[in-house]
Amino acid sequence: MKKDYAEYLLKKTKEDYNLIAEDFSRTRWNIWAEFSIFRDYVKGGDEILDIGCGNGRLLELLKGKNIEYIGVDNSERLIEIAKRRLQPTRHPEYKAKFLVADTLNLPFPNDYFDKVFLIAVLHNIPSKELRFKALQEARRVLKPEGLLILTVWDIRRKETVILILKHLFLKLIGKSQLDFKDVFVPWGKKVRRYYHYFTERELINLVKKEGFKIKKFGVAKNETGKRSNIYLIAEK
């Protein structure tokens, strides 16, 4: 993917999430049950960074852990919603801060956080180069032996394969600048969100290339099996 097109997609993604922020937040009011496996990796006193925090719903999963939490997102509208939902005066049980920040240029010092969460974020970042840069930043701000906890959409679904083949055909006839396994996913009639679908092997190789040690990976599914995400836990 050409650099200028990747930068255009980054800007488009930010604009898209600002446009759909209220509706998006309503569909993600609570943490999904299949992500409960991550709770055991967080202990009291941890400094937590939630990159791409959206409306801050990860805090529900970590409630009662006595952590220091910072949520960042490049969508100003989603950060506004997170602050409105979880401001300390209404929820003193949460030690939380929310900031507008760029995943590719985090405003934190080196070796600062015990755990970094990238929940459904990496697949919204266009091009291998920028995805690698996002992982570089996550690793930079992690303490030695800190953990990266990451999820992306699962590729193994019939509708996903159809979508990928459609965009591949457009690329082959010269009508798309997207990379292989890149797609646009509609949200209503006005917004088409950019996504890259990972295979497990591709995701593992990318994370290993940045120097992480893979601790665990797999597929987290909801009770009906209709929603599934590849997850990965890696150590700095």
N, C-alpha and C positions, 0 to 999 in steps of 0.2 A: 504494500500500500504506500502510495506517495505521501511524503511528509505533510504537504499542505492539505491533502484530503483527510488525513488522520486528525489534523488540528481542527479542520472544519467539523468533523464528527464529534470531537470533544466539546466544542462550543455548542453544537446542536443538542447533544445529550444533556448538557446543563440547562439549556433553554427548554427542552422537552419536560424535564422533571419540575422545573418552575411552573410550567403551564398546567401540569396534571397533579401538582402537589397535594391539593385537598382530596381529590379522588383517590390518588395513590395511597395516601395516608389512611383513608377509610378502609382500604382493602388489607392493610397491614397494621391493624390496631393492636394486635397481640402477637407475641412471638409464636412461631409455628412449633407445634409439639415435637416434631422430629429433630429440632435443634437442641432439645434438652440434654443431649449427649455432651454438649460443650460446657455445661455448668460445672462438671467435675474437674475441669482443667483450671478453674479460677478459685483462688483461695483468699481469705481475708487479708487485707492490707495491700493487695495487688493494685498497681497503677495500670489502668485499662485504657486503650485507645480503640475506639470504634470508628473505622474509616468508612465513609458512606453510610452514616448512621440513620439517614432518613428522619423519621419522626421519633427516633430514640427508643424504639420498642425493645431493643436488646436488654435494656435495663430491667424489664420484667423478669427475664431469665436469670439475671444476676442479683435480684432483690434479696436482701438479707446477708449478702456476702461481705459487707463492710469494706467496700472497695473505693478507690478514687477513680472516677470515670470521666473521660473526655470524649464527646462525640463530635465528629467533623463531617461536613458534607459541602459540596460546592454549590448546592441549591439553596439560595437564600430563603426561598419559601419553605422548604422542608425544615430548615433550622428554626425558622420562626414558629412552625408548628411544634417542633420538639420543645422549644422553650416554653411555649404556651401550655403544653400538656404536663411538663415535668419541672416547672419552676420550683425552687426550694421552698417558697412560702406555702405552696400547696402540697408538696411531697418532701417533707424534711427527711424522710427515710433514705432519699437518694442523695449521694454526694456527686452531683453531676454538673458538668459544664458543656455547653454546646457552642461550636464555633464554625463560621464559614471558612473553609480551607480547601486547598488544592491537593488531591491525592498524590500528585507528582512533585509537589514541593511543600512538604509538611512543615509547619512553623514550630518545630520542637527540636530540642538538642539530641545529640547522639546518645544511645544507651539509656533511654529515659523510661520506657514502659516495660512491664512484666509480660503483658499479653497484648497483641494487636489482632483485632477482628477485621476481616475483609469479607463481610457477608453479602453475597450477590452484588459484587462491585467489579471484580476483575473482568467479567464478561462484558461490561459496558465500556471498556477501554480499548480503543482501536489500535491495531498494529502490534506486532511482537515487540518492537522497540519500546513503545510506551507501556505495555504491560510489564515488561522487564523493569522499566524505570519505576513503576508503581511498587514492585516487589523490592527494589533497591531501597526505596524510601521507607517501606515497612521494616526492612531489616535494619536500616540505619538507626531508627528510633527505638528498636528493641534492645533491652539489656542482654548481655551474654547469657545464653541458655534460656532466653525468653521464648515464648511460643507465638507463632502465627497460626490463627484459626480462620480458615478460608472456605467459602462455598461458591460454587457456580452452578448454573442450570445443568441438568443431566441431558445428554445428547440422545439417549436411547429411547426415543418416542417416535411413533409413526408420523405425527404431525410435524415434528422437528425435522425429520428426514425429508419430508415433502418440501418444507420451507427452504432447507439448505439446497436441495436440487433446483428449486425455482430460481434462487439467486445465483447458483452456479451457471445455469443456462443463460441468464442475463449477462453474466460476466463473459461467457464464451462468445456471445454475439456482440460484445463491445458496448453493452448498455449498463454496465455496473463497474464501479471502481473498488468494490469490496473485495476482501481476501476470501479464500476458501473457508467455508463454515461461518462466514459472516452473514447476518440477515438483518432485516428490519421487521420488527414485531409491532403490529398496530395496537394502539391504545385509543379506542373509540375511532372517530372518523378524521381527527385532525393531527394526531401524533403517530409517528412510526419510530419506535425506539431502536437504537442500534444495539446488537448483541453479537458476540462471538461465542460459538458453541465449542467447548473443549471436550476432547476425550480424556479419560483418566491419565493415560500415558503422556499426552501432551502437557497436561497440567503438572504432573509430577516432574517431568523433565525441565519445565520452565522454572519451577520452584527450586529444584536441585541446582540448576545452573547459577542461580543467585547465591548459592552457598548454604542453603538451609538443609537440615537433616530431617527427612520425613519420619515422623513418629507413627502416624496412622492415616489411612485414607479409606474411603468407601462411599456408599450411596445412602443418604438419609431419605426415607420415604414417609409420607403421612399414612394415616390408618387405612385409607382407601387405596393407596398406591397410585393415585392420580397425579400427585405432586412429588417430584423427586429432585434431589440436588446432590451433586458430587461434593464431598467435603474432604478437607485435608488439614492435618495438624502437623506443623513442622517447627523444629527448634533452631534457633540461631547458633 
